[in-house]
Amino acid sequence: MTPADEPSGIDLESHVADRRRGDDGEDQAIPRSAAELEAVFDVPVRVSAILGRTRLGVNDLLQLAPGSVLELDRKVGEAIDIYVNDRLVARGEVVLVEDKLGVTMTEIVKAER
């Protein structure tokens, strides 16, 4: 990439400096401390735990009432998907914490590039 191809506002040198080449020739991330990330601690993110999905016609949707049951595309005990800002990041299980539902992560999903 030449300097003319570089998108404006992005400092590629700072991104490259965060990685190094290991003994095996593979790029490796340089470990960072939590203190270096302090600037992003207050950035809000949206976390969603998807139990399952279904498709309904508008007519069926309008007929739903309290107590209606929707059949989802997952089985009981199957892992749920955990999204952060609409990106799949993990899979997990629903747990009960005191009198509230929670999610425990059982698998981190590697980002696809």
The first five atom37 places (N, CA, C, CB, O) and aatype in JSON, in Angstrom:
{
  "aatype": [12, 16, 14, 0, 3, 6, 14, 15, 7, 9, 3, 10, 6, 15, 8, 19, 0, 3, 1, 1, 1, 7, 3, 3, 7, 6, 3, 5, 0, 9, 14, 1, 15, 0, 0, 6, 10, 6, 0, 19, 13, 3, 19, 14, 19, 1, 19, 15, 0, 9, 10, 7, 1, 16, 1, 10, 7, 19, 2, 3, 10, 10, 5, 10, 0, 14, 7, 15, 19, 10, 6, 10, 3, 1, 11, 19, 7, 6, 0, 9, 3, 9, 18, 19, 2, 3, 1, 10, 19, 0, 1, 7, 6, 19, 19, 10, 19, 6, 3, 11, 10, 7, 19, 16, 12, 16, 6, 9, 19, 11, 0, 6, 1],
  "atom_mask": [
    [1, 1, 1, 1, 1],
    [1, 1, 1, 1, 1],
    [1, 1, 1, 1, 1],
    [1, 1, 1, 1, 1],
    [1, 1, 1, 1, 1],
    [1, 1, 1, 1, 1],
    [1, 1, 1, 1, 1],
    [1, 1, 1, 1, 1],
    [1, 1, 1, 0, 1],
    [1, 1, 1, 1, 1],
    [1, 1, 1, 1, 1],
    [1, 1, 1, 1, 1],
    [1, 1, 1, 1, 1],
    [1, 1, 1, 1, 1],
    [1, 1, 1, 1, 1],
    [1, 1, 1, 1, 1],
    [1, 1, 1, 1, 1],
    [1, 1, 1, 1, 1],
    [1, 1, 1, 1, 1],
    [1, 1, 1, 1, 1],
    [1, 1, 1, 1, 1],
    [1, 1, 1, 0, 1],
    [1, 1, 1, 1, 1],
    [1, 1, 1, 1, 1],
    [1, 1, 1, 0, 1],
    [1, 1, 1, 1, 1],
    [1, 1, 1, 1, 1],
    [1, 1, 1, 1, 1],
    [1, 1, 1, 1, 1],
    [1, 1, 1, 1, 1],
    [1, 1, 1, 1, 1],
    [1, 1, 1, 1, 1],
    [1, 1, 1, 1, 1],
    [1, 1, 1, 1, 1],
    [1, 1, 1, 1, 1],
    [1, 1, 1, 1, 1],
    [1, 1, 1, 1, 1],
    [1, 1, 1, 1, 1],
    [1, 1, 1, 1, 1],
    [1, 1, 1, 1, 1],
    [1, 1, 1, 1, 1],
    [1, 1, 1, 1, 1],
    [1, 1, 1, 1, 1],
    [1, 1, 1, 1, 1],
    [1, 1, 1, 1, 1],
    [1, 1, 1, 1, 1],
    [1, 1, 1, 1, 1],
    [1, 1, 1, 1, 1],
    [1, 1, 1, 1, 1],
    [1, 1, 1, 1, 1],
    [1, 1, 1, 1, 1],
    [1, 1, 1, 0, 1],
    [1, 1, 1, 1, 1],
    [1, 1, 1, 1, 1],
    [1, 1, 1, 1, 1],
    [1, 1, 1, 1, 1],
    [1, 1, 1, 0, 1],
    [1, 1, 1, 1, 1],
    [1, 1, 1, 1, 1],
    [1, 1, 1, 1, 1],
    [1, 1, 1, 1, 1],
    [1, 1, 1, 1, 1],
    [1, 1, 1, 1, 1],
    [1, 1, 1, 1, 1],
    [1, 1, 1, 1, 1],
    [1, 1, 1, 1, 1],
    [1, 1, 1, 0, 1],
    [1, 1, 1, 1, 1],
    [1, 1, 1, 1, 1],
    [1, 1, 1, 1, 1],
    [1, 1, 1, 1, 1],
    [1, 1, 1, 1, 1],
    [1, 1, 1, 1, 1],
    [1, 1, 1, 1, 1],
    [1, 1, 1, 1, 1],
    [1, 1, 1, 1, 1],
    [1, 1, 1, 0, 1],
    [1, 1, 1, 1, 1],
    [1, 1, 1, 1, 1],
    [1, 1, 1, 1, 1],
    [1, 1, 1, 1, 1],
    [1, 1, 1, 1, 1],
    [1, 1, 1, 1, 1],
    [1, 1, 1, 1, 1],
    [1, 1, 1, 1, 1],
    [1, 1, 1, 1, 1],
    [1, 1, 1, 1, 1],
    [1, 1, 1, 1, 1],
    [1, 1, 1, 1, 1],
    [1, 1, 1, 1, 1],
    [1, 1, 1, 1, 1],
    [1, 1, 1, 0, 1],
    [1, 1, 1, 1, 1],
    [1, 1, 1, 1, 1],
    [1, 1, 1, 1, 1],
    [1, 1, 1, 1, 1],
    [1, 1, 1, 1, 1],
    [1, 1, 1, 1, 1],
    [1, 1, 1, 1, 1],
    [1, 1, 1, 1, 1],
    [1, 1, 1, 1, 1],
    [1, 1, 1, 0, 1],
    [1, 1, 1, 1, 1],
    [1, 1, 1, 1, 1],
    [1, 1, 1, 1, 1],
    [1, 1, 1, 1, 1],
    [1, 1, 1, 1, 1],
    [1, 1, 1, 1, 1],
    [1, 1, 1, 1, 1],
    [1, 1, 1, 1, 1],
    [1, 1, 1, 1, 1],
    [1, 1, 1, 1, 1],
    [1, 1, 1, 1, 1]
  ],
  "atom_positions": [
    [[0.86, -1.17, 0.0], [0.0, 0.0, 0.0], [0.9, 1.23, 0.0], [-0.97, 0.0, 1.23], [1.82, 1.33, 0.81]],
    [[0.65, 2.13, -0.88], [1.44, 3.35, -0.93], [0.78, 4.4, -0.07], [1.6, 3.86, -2.38], [-0.4, 4.27, 0.27]],
    [[1.51, 5.47, 0.31], [0.89, 6.53, 1.12], [-0.33, 7.12, 0.45], [1.9, 7.63, 1.4], [-1.26, 7.56, 1.14]],
    [[-0.37, 7.15, -0.88], [-1.54, 7.7, -1.58], [-2.75, 6.8, -1.41], [-1.23, 7.88, -3.07], [-3.89, 7.27, -1.45]],
    [[-2.52, 5.48, -1.22], [-3.62, 4.54, -1.04], [-4.15, 4.53, 0.38], [-3.18, 3.15, -1.42], [-5.25, 4.03, 0.62]],
    [[-3.39, 5.07, 1.33], [-3.76, 5.02, 2.73], [-5.0, 5.87, 2.99], [-2.59, 5.5, 3.61], [-5.01, 7.05, 2.63]],
    [[-6.05, 5.29, 3.6], [-7.25, 6.07, 3.91], [-6.91, 7.21, 4.86], [-8.34, 5.17, 4.51], [-6.11, 7.04, 5.78]],
    [[-7.53, 8.35, 4.64], [-7.25, 9.49, 5.51], [-7.77, 9.22, 6.91], [-7.88, 10.77, 4.94], [-8.79, 8.56, 7.08]],
    [[-7.07, 9.74, 7.9], [-7.5, 9.61, 9.29], [-7.05, 8.34, 9.96], [0.0, 0.0, 0.0], [-7.31, 8.15, 11.15]],
    [[-6.37, 7.44, 9.25], [-5.93, 6.18, 9.84], [-4.41, 6.16, 9.85], [-6.5, 4.96, 9.06], [-3.78, 6.32, 8.81]],
    [[-3.83, 5.96, 11.0], [-2.39, 5.89, 11.14], [-1.99, 4.42, 11.11], [-1.91, 6.59, 12.46], [-2.06, 3.73, 12.13]],
    [[-1.57, 3.95, 9.95], [-1.24, 2.53, 9.81], [-0.05, 2.14, 10.67], [-0.96, 2.21, 8.36], [0.02, 1.01, 11.14]],
    [[0.9, 3.06, 10.88], [2.06, 2.75, 11.7], [1.66, 2.34, 13.11], [3.0, 3.93, 11.74], [2.27, 1.43, 13.68]],
    [[0.66, 3.01, 13.68], [0.25, 2.66, 15.04], [-0.4, 1.29, 15.08], [-0.71, 3.72, 15.61], [-0.29, 0.58, 16.08]],
    [[-1.1, 0.9, 14.0], [-1.71, -0.43, 13.96], [-0.63, -1.5, 13.8], [-2.73, -0.53, 12.81], [-0.71, -2.56, 14.43]],
    [[0.36, -1.23, 12.96], [1.45, -2.18, 12.75], [2.27, -2.34, 14.02], [2.35, -1.73, 11.59], [2.75, -3.44, 14.31]],
    [[2.43, -1.27, 14.78], [3.24, -1.31, 16.0], [2.6, -2.2, 17.06], [3.44, 0.09, 16.54], [3.29, -2.63, 17.99]],
    [[1.31, -2.49, 16.94], [0.62, -3.32, 17.92], [0.83, -4.81, 17.66], [-0.87, -3.0, 17.93], [0.36, -5.65, 18.44]],
    [[1.54, -5.15, 16.57], [1.76, -6.54, 16.22], [3.25, -6.76, 16.0], [0.93, -6.94, 14.96], [3.97, -5.82, 15.68]],
    [[3.71, -7.99, 16.16], [5.1, -8.31, 15.85], [5.14, -9.69, 15.24], [6.0, -8.23, 17.12], [4.21, -10.47, 15.39]],
    [[6.21, -9.98, 14.56], [6.37, -11.29, 13.93], [7.03, -12.23, 14.92], [7.21, -11.19, 12.6], [8.08, -11.91, 15.48]],
    [[6.42, -13.38, 15.14], [6.96, -14.36, 16.07], [8.05, -15.21, 15.45], [0.0, 0.0, 0.0], [8.36, -15.06, 14.27]],
    [[8.62, -16.12, 16.24], [9.68, -17.0, 15.76], [9.2, -17.91, 14.64], [10.21, -17.84, 16.9], [10.0, -18.32, 13.79]],
    [[7.91, -18.21, 14.62], [7.36, -19.09, 13.59], [6.96, -18.32, 12.33], [6.16, -19.83, 14.13], [6.41, -18.91, 11.4]],
    [[7.23, -17.01, 12.29], [6.91, -16.2, 11.12], [5.5, -15.66, 11.12], [0.0, 0.0, 0.0], [5.14, -14.89, 10.23]],
    [[4.68, -16.04, 12.1], [3.29, -15.59, 12.18], [3.22, -14.27, 12.94], [2.4, -16.65, 12.86], [3.98, -14.04, 13.88]],
    [[2.27, -13.41, 12.53], [2.02, -12.18, 13.28], [1.42, -12.53, 14.62], [1.1, -11.22, 12.5], [0.54, -13.39, 14.71]],
    [[1.88, -11.87, 15.67], [1.35, -12.09, 17.01], [0.99, -10.75, 17.62], [2.37, -12.83, 17.9], [1.69, -9.76, 17.43]],
    [[-0.1, -10.72, 18.35], [-0.5, -9.5, 19.03], [0.43, -9.25, 20.21], [-1.98, -9.58, 19.5], [0.82, -10.18, 20.91]],
    [[0.77, -8.0, 20.42], [1.58, -7.63, 21.58], [0.63, -7.45, 22.75], [2.43, -6.33, 21.3], [-0.33, -6.68, 22.65]],
    [[0.88, -8.13, 23.87], [-0.02, -7.98, 25.02], [-0.09, -6.53, 25.48], [0.44, -8.87, 26.17], [0.92, -5.82, 25.49]],
    [[-1.28, -6.11, 25.86], [-1.48, -4.75, 26.36], [-2.05, -4.84, 27.77], [-2.43, -3.93, 25.42], [-2.74, -5.8, 28.1]],
    [[-1.75, -3.85, 28.58], [-2.28, -3.83, 29.93], [-3.64, -3.15, 29.93], [-1.31, -3.12, 30.9], [-3.97, -2.4, 29.01]],
    [[-4.42, -3.41, 30.96], [-5.75, -2.79, 31.09], [-5.64, -1.28, 31.18], [-6.48, -3.34, 32.32], [-6.52, -0.56, 30.71]],
    [[-4.57, -0.77, 31.77], [-4.4, 0.68, 31.91], [-4.3, 1.35, 30.55], [-3.15, 0.99, 32.74], [-4.73, 2.49, 30.39]],
    [[-3.75, 0.66, 29.55], [-3.64, 1.23, 28.21], [-5.0, 1.34, 27.52], [-2.7, 0.38, 27.36], [-5.15, 2.1, 26.56]],
    [[-5.97, 0.6, 27.99], [-7.31, 0.61, 27.39], [-8.28, 1.51, 28.15], [-7.86, -0.8, 27.33], [-9.46, 1.56, 27.82]],
    [[-7.8, 2.2, 29.16], [-8.67, 3.0, 30.02], [-9.53, 3.99, 29.24], [-7.85, 3.75, 31.03], [-10.65, 4.29, 29.67]],
    [[-9.06, 4.5, 28.13], [-9.81, 5.48, 27.34], [-11.11, 4.92, 26.79], [-8.95, 5.99, 26.2], [-12.03, 5.68, 26.49]],
    [[-11.22, 3.61, 26.65], [-12.44, 3.02, 26.07], [-13.34, 2.37, 27.12], [-12.06, 2.0, 25.02], [-14.36, 1.78, 26.76]],
    [[-13.0, 2.45, 28.39], [-13.79, 1.8, 29.43], [-15.22, 2.3, 29.49], [-13.13, 2.01, 30.77], [-16.13, 1.54, 29.82]],
    [[-15.45, 3.57, 29.17], [-16.8, 4.15, 29.27], [-17.57, 4.13, 27.95], [-16.72, 5.56, 29.77], [-18.66, 4.69, 27.88]],
    [[-17.02, 3.5, 26.92], [-17.7, 3.44, 25.63], [-18.83, 2.41, 25.74], [-16.7, 3.06, 24.46], [-18.58, 1.26, 26.08]],
    [[-20.07, 2.83, 25.47], [-21.18, 1.89, 25.59], [-21.19, 0.9, 24.42], [-22.51, 2.65, 25.65], [-20.92, 1.27, 23.28]],
    [[-21.51, -0.34, 24.72], [-21.67, -1.38, 23.7], [-23.0, -2.09, 23.97], [-20.47, -2.4, 23.71], [-23.47, -2.14, 25.11]],
    [[-23.59, -2.62, 22.92], [-24.85, -3.34, 23.06], [-24.55, -4.84, 23.04], [-25.86, -2.94, 21.93], [-23.97, -5.35, 22.08]],
    [[-24.95, -5.53, 24.08], [-24.74, -6.97, 24.19], [-26.09, -7.66, 24.07], [-24.02, -7.36, 25.53], [-27.04, -7.31, 24.79]],
    [[-26.19, -8.64, 23.17], [-27.44, -9.38, 22.96], [-27.17, -10.86, 23.1], [-28.05, -9.06, 21.57], [-26.17, -11.37, 22.58]],
    [[-28.05, -11.56, 23.78], [-28.0, -13.02, 23.89], [-29.2, -13.56, 23.13], [-28.0, -13.5, 25.39], [-30.34, -13.35, 23.53]],
    [[-28.94, -14.26, 22.03], [-30.01, -14.74, 21.16], [-30.34, -16.19, 21.52], [-29.59, -14.62, 19.66], [-29.54, -17.1, 21.32]],
    [[-31.54, -16.37, 22.05], [-31.98, -17.72, 22.43], [-32.35, -18.55, 21.22], [-33.18, -17.63, 23.38], [-32.19, -19.77, 21.22]],
    [[-32.84, -17.9, 20.19], [-33.26, -18.58, 18.97], [-34.02, -17.62, 18.09], [0.0, 0.0, 0.0], [-34.26, -16.47, 18.46]],
    [[-34.39, -18.1, 16.92], [-35.11, -17.27, 15.95], [-36.28, -18.05, 15.37], [-34.17, -16.78, 14.82], [-36.31, -19.28, 15.42]],
    [[-37.23, -17.31, 14.81], [-38.35, -17.92, 14.11], [-38.86, -16.94, 13.07], [-39.48, -18.35, 15.09], [-38.55, -15.75, 13.15]],
    [[-39.63, -17.41, 12.12], [-40.25, -16.55, 11.11], [-41.75, -16.66, 11.26], [-39.8, -16.94, 9.66], [-42.3, -17.76, 11.38]],
    [[-42.4, -15.52, 11.24], [-43.85, -15.47, 11.34], [-44.39, -14.53, 10.27], [-44.31, -15.01, 12.75], [-43.76, -13.53, 9.93]],
    [[-45.55, -14.87, 9.75], [-46.25, -13.94, 8.89], [-46.88, -12.86, 9.77], [0.0, 0.0, 0.0], [-47.08, -13.06, 10.97]],
    [[-47.19, -11.72, 9.17], [-47.8, -10.62, 9.93], [-49.11, -11.08, 10.56], [-48.04, -9.39, 9.02], [-49.39, -10.71, 11.7]],
    [[-49.9, -11.86, 9.86], [-51.17, -12.35, 10.41], [-50.95, -13.17, 11.67], [-51.92, -13.18, 9.36], [-51.67, -13.0, 12.66]],
    [[-49.94, -14.07, 11.65], [-49.63, -14.89, 12.83], [-49.11, -14.02, 13.97], [-48.59, -15.97, 12.48], [-49.43, -14.26, 15.13]],
    [[-48.32, -13.02, 13.64], [-47.78, -12.11, 14.64], [-48.9, -11.35, 15.35], [-46.8, -11.13, 13.99], [-48.87, -11.18, 16.57]],
    [[-49.89, -10.91, 14.59], [-51.01, -10.16, 15.17], [-51.9, -11.04, 16.05], [-51.84, -9.53, 14.06], [-52.64, -10.51, 16.88]],
    [[-51.84, -12.33, 15.89], [-52.67, -13.24, 16.69], [-52.0, -13.69, 17.98], [-53.02, -14.46, 15.87], [-52.6, -14.41, 18.78]],
    [[-50.76, -13.26, 18.2], [-50.07, -13.63, 19.45], [-50.73, -12.93, 20.63], [-48.57, -13.26, 19.37], [-51.18, -11.79, 20.53]],
    [[-50.79, -13.64, 21.74], [-51.39, -13.11, 22.96], [-50.54, -13.59, 24.13], [-52.9, -13.56, 23.12], [-49.71, -14.49, 23.96]],
    [[-50.73, -13.01, 25.32], [-50.0, -13.52, 26.49], [-50.22, -15.03, 26.63], [-50.46, -12.78, 27.78], [-51.35, -15.51, 26.54]],
    [[-49.15, -15.75, 26.84], [-49.22, -17.2, 26.97], [-48.97, -17.94, 25.66], [0.0, 0.0, 0.0], [-48.85, -19.16, 25.66]],
    [[-48.9, -17.21, 24.53], [-48.6, -17.86, 23.25], [-47.19, -18.43, 23.29], [-48.75, -16.86, 22.07], [-46.32, -17.88, 23.97]],
    [[-46.98, -19.51, 22.58], [-45.68, -20.16, 22.54], [-45.12, -20.02, 21.12], [-45.77, -21.66, 22.97], [-45.8, -20.35, 20.14]],
    [[-43.89, -19.55, 21.02], [-43.21, -19.47, 19.73], [-42.18, -20.57, 19.66], [-42.55, -18.08, 19.52], [-41.36, -20.72, 20.57]],
    [[-42.19, -21.34, 18.6], [-41.19, -22.38, 18.41], [-39.95, -21.74, 17.79], [-41.73, -23.53, 17.51], [-40.03, -21.1, 16.74]],
    [[-38.8, -21.91, 18.46], [-37.55, -21.34, 17.98], [-36.73, -22.39, 17.24], [-36.75, -20.75, 19.15], [-37.04, -23.58, 17.28]],
    [[-35.68, -21.94, 16.58], [-34.84, -22.84, 15.79], [-33.75, -23.53, 16.61], [-34.2, -22.07, 14.67], [-32.82, -24.09, 16.04]],
    [[-33.85, -23.51, 17.92], [-32.86, -24.15, 18.79], [-33.53, -25.17, 19.7], [-32.11, -23.08, 19.64], [-34.73, -25.1, 19.98]],
    [[-32.74, -26.12, 20.15], [-33.24, -27.12, 21.08], [-32.89, -26.7, 22.51], [-32.64, -28.52, 20.76], [-31.98, -25.9, 22.73]],
    [[-33.61, -27.25, 23.48], [-33.32, -26.99, 24.88], [-31.91, -27.47, 25.18], [-34.36, -27.68, 25.82], [-31.54, -28.58, 24.81]],
    [[-31.13, -26.63, 25.86], [-29.77, -26.98, 26.22], [-28.74, -26.65, 25.16], [0.0, 0.0, 0.0], [-27.54, -26.75, 25.42]],
    [[-29.18, -26.24, 23.97], [-28.25, -25.87, 22.91], [-27.66, -24.49, 23.22], [-28.95, -25.87, 21.52], [-28.33, -23.65, 23.81]],
    [[-26.42, -24.28, 22.83], [-25.74, -23.01, 23.11], [-26.47, -21.84, 22.47], [-24.29, -23.06, 22.6], [-27.04, -21.96, 21.38]],
    [[-26.45, -20.7, 23.16], [-27.04, -19.49, 22.61], [-25.92, -18.62, 22.05], [-27.86, -18.72, 23.7], [-24.77, -18.76, 22.44]],
    [[-26.28, -17.71, 21.13], [-25.3, -16.82, 20.52], [-25.24, -15.52, 21.31], [-25.64, -16.54, 19.04], [-26.27, -14.98, 21.72]],
    [[-24.03, -15.01, 21.52], [-23.83, -13.74, 22.23], [-23.2, -12.76, 21.25], [-22.92, -13.94, 23.51], [-22.12, -13.0, 20.7]],
    [[-23.9, -11.66, 21.03], [-23.46, -10.64, 20.1], [-23.06, -9.38, 20.85], [-24.56, -10.33, 19.06], [-23.69, -9.02, 21.85]],
    [[-22.02, -8.71, 20.38], [-21.66, -7.38, 20.86], [-21.69, -6.47, 19.65], [-20.24, -7.37, 21.57], [-20.96, -6.67, 18.67]],
    [[-22.55, -5.44, 19.72], [-22.73, -4.52, 18.6], [-22.97, -5.28, 17.29], [-21.51, -3.61, 18.46], [-22.33, -5.0, 16.28]],
    [[-23.89, -6.22, 17.32], [-24.31, -7.0, 16.15], [-23.22, -7.9, 15.56], [-24.79, -6.07, 15.09], [-23.34, -8.33, 14.42]],
    [[-22.18, -8.19, 16.32], [-21.13, -9.1, 15.87], [-21.08, -10.29, 16.82], [-19.74, -8.38, 15.79], [-20.97, -10.12, 18.03]],
    [[-21.16, -11.49, 16.25], [-21.09, -12.71, 17.06], [-19.71, -12.8, 17.7], [-21.38, -13.97, 16.21], [-18.7, -12.82, 16.99]],
    [[-19.67, -12.85, 19.04], [-18.38, -12.92, 19.74], [-18.24, -14.17, 20.6], [-18.21, -11.7, 20.59], [-17.12, -14.57, 20.92]],
    [[-19.36, -14.8, 20.98], [-19.26, -15.95, 21.87], [-20.53, -16.79, 21.8], [-19.0, -15.49, 23.32], [-21.54, -16.38, 21.23]],
    [[-20.45, -17.97, 22.4], [-21.62, -18.82, 22.61], [-21.66, -19.11, 24.1], [-21.56, -20.16, 21.74], [-20.64, -19.09, 24.78]],
    [[-22.85, -19.38, 24.6], [-22.96, -19.61, 26.03], [-24.22, -20.36, 26.41], [0.0, 0.0, 0.0], [-24.93, -20.9, 25.57]],
    [[-24.48, -20.37, 27.71], [-25.64, -21.05, 28.28], [-26.39, -20.1, 29.18], [-25.21, -22.32, 29.06], [-25.8, -19.22, 29.81]],
    [[-27.7, -20.29, 29.23], [-28.54, -19.5, 30.13], [-28.38, -20.07, 31.53], [-30.04, -19.52, 29.67], [-28.41, -21.28, 31.73]],
    [[-28.2, -19.17, 32.52], [-28.06, -19.59, 33.9], [-29.01, -18.76, 34.76], [-26.59, -19.43, 34.39], [-29.45, -17.69, 34.35]],
    [[-29.33, -19.26, 35.93], [-30.15, -18.53, 36.89], [-29.23, -18.02, 38.0], [-31.29, -19.45, 37.47], [-28.54, -18.8, 38.66]],
    [[-29.22, -16.69, 38.19], [-28.41, -16.07, 39.23], [-29.37, -15.41, 40.2], [-27.38, -15.02, 38.62], [-29.98, -14.39, 39.88]],
    [[-29.49, -16.0, 41.39], [-30.5, -15.6, 42.36], [-31.86, -15.67, 41.67], [-30.22, -14.15, 42.92], [-32.31, -16.77, 41.33]],
    [[-32.54, -14.54, 41.46], [-33.86, -14.61, 40.83], [-33.85, -14.01, 39.42], [-34.89, -13.89, 41.69], [-34.9, -13.66, 38.89]],
    [[-32.66, -13.9, 38.81], [-32.54, -13.31, 37.48], [-31.86, -14.27, 36.52], [-31.76, -12.0, 37.54], [-31.07, -15.12, 36.92]],
    [[-32.19, -14.12, 35.23], [-31.53, -14.91, 34.2], [-30.2, -14.26, 33.85], [-32.42, -15.05, 32.95], [-30.07, -13.04, 33.87]],
    [[-29.24, -15.07, 33.52], [-27.95, -14.58, 33.09], [-27.41, -15.49, 32.0], [0.0, 0.0, 0.0], [-28.05, -16.47, 31.63]],
    [[-26.25, -15.16, 31.51], [-25.6, -15.96, 30.47], [-24.16, -16.19, 30.88], [-25.67, -15.26, 29.08], [-23.47, -15.26, 31.3]],
    [[-23.7, -17.42, 30.76], [-22.31, -17.73, 30.98], [-21.69, -18.09, 29.64], [-22.14, -18.89, 32.02], [-22.24, -18.89, 28.89]],
    [[-20.54, -17.48, 29.33], [-19.87, -17.76, 28.06], [-19.12, -19.07, 28.15], [-18.91, -16.61, 27.67], [-18.37, -19.3, 29.1]],
    [[-19.33, -19.93, 27.18], [-18.66, -21.22, 27.15], [-17.65, -21.33, 26.01], [-19.68, -22.32, 27.03], [-16.79, -22.2, 26.02]],
    [[-17.78, -20.41, 25.03], [-16.89, -20.46, 23.86], [-16.76, -19.06, 23.29], [-17.44, -21.45, 22.78], [-17.76, -18.36, 23.1]],
    [[-15.54, -18.64, 23.01], [-15.29, -17.38, 22.34], [-15.19, -17.7, 20.84], [-13.98, -16.67, 22.88], [-14.46, -18.61, 20.44]],
    [[-15.91, -16.93, 20.03], [-15.92, -17.16, 18.58], [-14.85, -16.28, 17.95], [-17.32, -16.87, 17.96], [-14.86, -15.06, 18.13]],
    [[-13.95, -16.89, 17.22], [-12.88, -16.14, 16.56], [-13.47, -15.33, 15.41], [-11.77, -17.09, 16.04], [-14.27, -15.85, 14.63]],
    [[-13.08, -14.06, 15.33], [-13.58, -13.18, 14.27], [-13.14, -13.68, 12.92], [-13.11, -11.74, 14.49], [-11.98, -14.04, 12.73]],
    [[-14.07, -13.7, 11.96], [-13.74, -14.08, 10.58], [-13.37, -12.83, 9.82], [-14.93, -14.82, 9.89], [-14.03, -11.8, 9.95]],
    [[-12.34, -12.9, 9.05], [-11.89, -11.74, 8.27], [-12.05, -11.99, 6.82], [-10.45, -11.38, 8.58], [-11.72, -11.13, 6.0]]
  ]
}
